[in-house]
Amino acid sequence: MNGKVFLCNTGANLVCGKANTSRTSGGAEDFCKQNPGSDVVPMAATGHDTVYEWKCVGNKAVISKQAETVDPRGFITENWQQLD
């Protein structure tokens, strides 16, 4: 990005790969079928690369909010730091 170097430190569930911006989640759908009405769908079900927080409305998965921003290259902005 503009000729600058950015670094991502893997670990602690940080995703250095491309962000998942899909507005559907098979993992969340499966979770909601087994846990209808849950206020939160865990990242173990959605994957740590999703930019959304999910909840169950009945047995359907819905996005509750966008939790991460995505940079122009498609990566989660907060996981990348510019090298000084």
N, CA, C and O atoms as a DFTB+ gen file, in Angstrom:
336 C
 N C O
     1  1       0.839      -1.165       0.000
     2  2       0.000       0.000       0.000
     3  2       0.887       1.233       0.000
     4  3       1.534       1.568       0.993
     5  1       0.895       1.879      -1.121
     6  2       1.705       3.078      -1.334
     7  2       3.190       2.819      -1.120
     8  3       3.913       3.706      -0.667
     9  1       3.654       1.608      -1.442
    10  2       5.070       1.284      -1.337
    11  2       5.567       1.051       0.075
    12  3       6.773       0.920       0.286
    13  1       4.675       0.996       1.042
    14  2       5.069       0.778       2.436
    15  2       4.971      -0.702       2.770
    16  3       4.231      -1.449       2.129
    17  1       5.724      -1.115       3.777
    18  2       5.726      -2.509       4.215
    19  2       4.792      -2.654       5.407
    20  3       4.864      -1.882       6.363
    21  1       3.907      -3.657       5.340
    22  2       2.997      -3.965       6.434
    23  2       3.269      -5.382       6.909
    24  3       3.581      -6.268       6.114
    25  1       3.146      -5.586       8.219
    26  2       3.398      -6.887       8.824
    27  2       2.171      -7.361       9.583
    28  3       1.420      -6.568      10.149
    29  1       1.988      -8.675       9.579
    30  2       0.929      -9.294      10.361
    31  2       1.579     -10.337      11.249
    32  3       2.358     -11.165      10.777
    33  1       1.259     -10.299      12.532
    34  2       1.802     -11.252      13.491
    35  2       0.763     -12.340      13.727
    36  3      -0.275     -12.088      14.339
    37  1       1.035     -13.539      13.247
    38  2       0.073     -14.627      13.412
    39  2       0.028     -15.077      14.865
    40  3       0.961     -14.840      15.633
    41  1      -1.047     -15.714      15.220
    42  2      -1.214     -16.230      16.574
    43  2      -2.378     -15.559      17.259
    44  3      -2.893     -14.548      16.782
    45  1      -2.789     -16.115      18.369
    46  2      -3.904     -15.582      19.162
    47  2      -5.129     -15.328      18.286
    48  3      -5.843     -14.342      18.471
    49  1      -5.363     -16.224      17.334
    50  2      -6.519     -16.169      16.441
    51  2      -6.521     -14.982      15.488
    52  3      -7.571     -14.616      14.959
    53  1      -5.356     -14.376      15.260
    54  2      -5.257     -13.311      14.265
    55  2      -5.132     -13.940      12.884
    56  3      -4.372     -14.888      12.685
    57  1      -5.876     -13.409      11.953
    58  2      -5.866     -13.932      10.589
    59  2      -5.034     -13.015       9.712
    60  3      -5.313     -11.820       9.614
    61  1      -4.021     -13.568       9.079
    62  2      -3.185     -12.781       8.172
    63  2      -3.603     -12.968       6.719
    64  3      -3.138     -12.239       5.843
    65  1      -4.465     -13.925       6.457
    66  2      -4.962     -14.147       5.102
    67  2      -6.104     -13.194       4.780
    68  3      -6.460     -12.334       5.586
    69  1      -6.665     -13.357       3.604
    70  2      -7.773     -12.506       3.162
    71  2      -8.964     -12.631       4.106
    72  3      -9.233     -13.696       4.662
    73  1      -9.660     -11.527       4.268
    74  2     -10.855     -11.490       5.109
    75  2     -12.017     -12.182       4.406
    76  3     -12.132     -12.146       3.181
    77  1     -12.863     -12.804       5.194
    78  2     -14.085     -13.412       4.674
    79  2     -15.201     -12.380       4.811
    80  3     -15.671     -12.107       5.915
    81  1     -15.617     -11.813       3.690
    82  2     -16.659     -10.785       3.694
    83  2     -18.013     -11.332       3.246
    84  3     -18.947     -10.568       2.999
    85  1     -18.113     -12.642       3.145
    86  2     -19.376     -13.254       2.731
    87  2     -20.469     -12.934       3.746
    88  3     -20.244     -12.976       4.956
    89  1     -21.640     -12.618       3.238
    90  2     -22.772     -12.312       4.112
    91  2     -23.575     -13.566       4.440
    92  3     -24.678     -13.475       4.979
    93  1     -23.026     -14.734       4.116
    94  2     -23.600     -16.012       4.531
    95  2     -22.493     -16.828       5.182
    96  3     -21.316     -16.667       4.859
    97  1     -22.882     -17.705       6.101
    98  2     -21.908     -18.550       6.785
    99  2     -22.518     -19.919       7.032
   100  3     -23.441     -20.068       7.832
   101  1     -21.992     -20.906       6.338
   102  2     -22.471     -22.270       6.544
   103  2     -22.263     -22.732       7.972
   104  3     -23.114     -23.417       8.541
   105  1     -21.126     -22.356       8.555
   106  2     -20.850     -22.725       9.940
   107  2     -21.833     -22.092      10.907
   108  3     -22.281     -22.736      11.855
   109  1     -22.170     -20.832      10.670
   110  2     -23.148     -20.149      11.525
   111  2     -24.535     -20.761      11.346
   112  3     -25.275     -20.925      12.316
   113  1     -24.882     -21.097      10.108
   114  2     -26.186     -21.734       9.858
   115  2     -26.288     -23.055      10.615
   116  3     -27.303     -23.332      11.255
   117  1     -25.236     -23.868      10.542
   118  2     -25.238     -25.151      11.253
   119  2     -25.351     -24.937      12.760
   120  3     -26.095     -25.644      13.440
   121  1     -24.605     -23.955      13.279
   122  2     -24.647     -23.659      14.713
   123  2     -26.062     -23.264      15.135
   124  3     -26.557     -23.724      16.163
   125  1     -26.708     -22.415      14.343
   126  2     -28.039     -21.921      14.700
   127  2     -29.101     -23.018      14.637
   128  3     -30.079     -22.977      15.383
   129  1     -28.917     -23.978      13.767
   130  2     -29.855     -25.107      13.722
   131  2     -29.783     -25.911      15.016
   132  3     -30.785     -26.464      15.468
   133  1     -28.589     -25.973      15.608
   134  2     -28.396     -26.727      16.848
   135  2     -28.601     -25.867      18.095
   136  3     -28.810     -26.399      19.185
   137  1     -28.543     -24.536      17.940
   138  2     -28.639     -23.611      19.077
   139  2     -29.558     -22.438      18.742
   140  3     -29.128     -21.286      18.797
   141  1     -30.819     -22.715      18.396
   142  2     -31.708     -21.626      17.977
   143  2     -31.834     -20.544      19.050
   144  3     -31.900     -20.826      20.247
   145  1     -31.865     -19.292      18.576
   146  2     -32.034     -18.159      19.481
   147  2     -30.767     -17.698      20.175
   148  3     -30.822     -16.791      21.006
   149  1     -29.628     -18.295      19.861
   150  2     -28.380     -17.897      20.521
   151  2     -28.036     -16.448      20.175
   152  3     -28.135     -16.034      19.021
   153  1     -27.631     -15.688      21.192
   154  2     -27.265     -14.281      20.986
   155  2     -25.941     -14.122      20.250
   156  3     -25.680     -13.077      19.654
   157  1     -25.109     -15.156      20.291
   158  2     -23.777     -15.097      19.683
   159  2     -23.474     -16.425      19.001
   160  3     -23.754     -17.494      19.544
   161  1     -22.900     -16.345      17.809
   162  2     -22.361     -17.531      17.147
   163  2     -20.845     -17.461      17.327
   164  3     -20.228     -16.480      16.910
   165  1     -20.228     -18.478      17.938
   166  2     -18.789     -18.415      18.193
   167  2     -17.964     -18.492      16.910
   168  3     -18.392     -19.063      15.907
   169  1     -16.784     -17.909      16.969
   170  2     -15.891     -17.940      15.810
   171  2     -15.447     -19.357      15.468
   172  3     -15.014     -19.618      14.346
   173  1     -15.551     -20.262      16.418
   174  2     -15.259     -21.661      16.113
   175  2     -16.215     -22.174      15.038
   176  3     -15.875     -23.086      14.285
   177  1     -17.397     -21.592      14.967
   178  2     -18.383     -21.980      13.955
   179  2     -18.246     -21.156      12.678
   180  3     -18.387     -21.694      11.580
   181  1     -17.973     -19.865      12.805
   182  2     -17.941     -18.980      11.632
   183  2     -16.586     -18.937      10.954
   184  3     -16.490     -18.650       9.761
   185  1     -15.532     -19.224      11.719
   186  2     -14.169     -19.027      11.237
   187  2     -13.664     -17.676      11.714
   188  3     -14.432     -16.720      11.820
   189  1     -12.391     -17.603      11.997
   190  2     -11.806     -16.366      12.528
   191  2     -11.580     -15.311      11.452
   192  3     -11.229     -14.172      11.763
   193  1     -11.777     -15.680      10.193
   194  2     -11.537     -14.727       9.108
   195  2     -12.761     -13.891       8.747
   196  3     -12.665     -12.996       7.908
   197  1     -13.912     -14.166       9.363
   198  2     -15.105     -13.380       9.056
   199  2     -14.974     -11.966       9.615
   200  3     -14.360     -11.758      10.662
   201  1     -15.550     -11.008       8.918
   202  2     -15.527      -9.624       9.397
   203  2     -16.802      -9.281      10.162
   204  3     -16.973      -8.151      10.619
   205  1     -17.698     -10.263      10.301
   206  2     -18.986     -10.028      10.946
   207  2     -19.114     -10.765      12.269
   208  3     -18.479     -11.797      12.489
   209  1     -19.946     -10.217      13.144
   210  2     -20.426     -10.943      14.310
   211  2     -21.800     -11.480      13.929
   212  3     -22.582     -10.805      13.260
   213  1     -22.078     -12.698      14.361
   214  2     -23.303     -13.395      13.982
   215  2     -24.132     -13.737      15.205
   216  3     -23.598     -13.880      16.305
   217  1     -25.436     -13.869      15.013
   218  2     -26.344     -14.347      16.051
   219  2     -27.396     -15.217      15.379
   220  3     -27.493     -15.265      14.153
   221  1     -28.175     -15.899      16.195
   222  2     -29.234     -16.760      15.677
   223  2     -30.589     -16.115      15.946
   224  3     -30.904     -15.767      17.084
   225  1     -31.365     -15.962      14.918
   226  2     -32.751     -15.538      15.055
   227  2     -33.568     -16.781      14.721
   228  3     -33.711     -17.172      13.563
   229  1     -34.093     -17.380      15.775
   230  2     -34.672     -18.712      15.601
   231  2     -33.538     -19.650      15.228
   232  3     -32.520     -19.705      15.918
   233  1     -33.708     -20.385      14.143
   234  2     -32.642     -21.291      13.703
   235  2     -31.896     -20.756      12.478
   236  3     -31.232     -21.515      11.773
   237  1     -32.006     -19.451      12.228
   238  2     -31.332     -18.807      11.096
   239  2     -30.187     -17.924      11.586
   240  3     -30.328     -17.204      12.575
   241  1     -29.065     -17.984      10.895
   242  2     -27.915     -17.135      11.216
   243  2     -28.090     -15.777      10.553
   244  3     -28.388     -15.689       9.361
   245  1     -27.901     -14.714      11.342
   246  2     -27.965     -13.354      10.801
   247  2     -26.764     -12.563      11.327
   248  3     -26.244     -12.829      12.411
   249  1     -26.350     -11.603      10.537
   250  2     -25.251     -10.727      10.940
   251  2     -25.776      -9.753      11.978
   252  3     -26.788      -9.088      11.760
   253  1     -25.083      -9.671      13.114
   254  2     -25.490      -8.698      14.126
   255  2     -24.751      -7.375      13.947
   256  3     -25.300      -6.315      14.245
   257  1     -23.501      -7.429      13.459
   258  2     -22.773      -6.197      13.138
   259  2     -21.483      -6.539      12.409
   260  3     -21.006      -7.672      12.460
   261  1     -20.928      -5.542      11.732
   262  2     -19.608      -5.707      11.135
   263  2     -18.590      -5.349      12.202
   264  3     -18.600      -4.238      12.732
   265  1     -17.711      -6.292      12.515
   266  2     -16.767      -6.126      13.618
   267  2     -15.370      -5.715      13.160
   268  3     -14.585      -5.206      13.960
   269  1     -15.053      -5.929      11.889
   270  2     -13.710      -5.649      11.373
   271  2     -13.818      -4.818      10.102
   272  3     -14.808      -4.895       9.375
   273  1     -12.783      -4.021       9.845
   274  2     -12.703      -3.300       8.580
   275  2     -11.734      -4.043       7.667
   276  3     -10.878      -4.800       8.125
   277  1     -11.885      -3.812       6.386
   278  2     -11.072      -4.499       5.386
   279  2     -10.300      -3.453       4.588
   280  3     -10.862      -2.446       4.157
   281  1      -8.998      -3.706       4.397
   282  2      -8.179      -2.762       3.634
   283  2      -8.422      -2.951       2.132
   284  3      -9.106      -3.892       1.732
   285  1      -7.870      -2.069       1.304
   286  2      -8.120      -2.159      -0.143
   287  2      -7.673      -3.483      -0.774
   288  3      -8.153      -3.849      -1.847
   289  1      -6.758      -4.202      -0.115
   290  2      -6.295      -5.481      -0.652
   291  2      -7.178      -6.645      -0.223
   292  3      -7.043      -7.753      -0.743
   293  1      -8.095      -6.396       0.738
   294  2      -9.000      -7.449       1.184
   295  2      -8.597      -8.130       2.475
   296  3      -9.096      -9.212       2.783
   297  1      -7.701      -7.516       3.239
   298  2      -7.248      -8.080       4.508
   299  2      -7.865      -7.312       5.679
   300  3      -8.241      -6.150       5.530
   301  1      -7.969      -7.958       6.841
   302  2      -8.501      -7.300       8.034
   303  2      -7.506      -6.226       8.473
   304  3      -6.369      -6.527       8.839
   305  1      -7.947      -4.986       8.432
   306  2      -7.083      -3.830       8.683
   307  2      -6.375      -3.903      10.026
   308  3      -5.176      -3.640      10.113
   309  1      -7.104      -4.255      11.066
   310  2      -6.567      -4.226      12.427
   311  2      -5.434      -5.225      12.647
   312  3      -4.664      -5.080      13.597
   313  1      -5.319      -6.229      11.789
   314  2      -4.299      -7.267      11.967
   315  2      -2.966      -6.919      11.311
   316  3      -1.991      -7.655      11.462
   317  1      -2.916      -5.813      10.592
   318  2      -1.703      -5.423       9.865
   319  2      -1.184      -4.092      10.375
   320  3      -1.947      -3.139      10.530
   321  1       0.113      -4.027      10.635
   322  2       0.756      -2.805      11.124
   323  2       1.843      -2.380      10.144
   324  3       2.562      -3.214       9.594
   325  1       1.948      -1.080       9.937
   326  2       2.979      -0.558       9.045
   327  2       4.339      -0.644       9.721
   328  3       4.485      -0.289      10.891
   329  1       5.329      -1.116       8.980
   330  2       6.703      -1.164       9.472
   331  2       7.286       0.233       9.367
   332  3       7.283       0.840       8.297
   333  1       7.786       0.738      10.487
   334  2       8.372       2.095      10.497
   335  2       9.811       2.067      10.052
   336  3      10.461       3.111       9.999
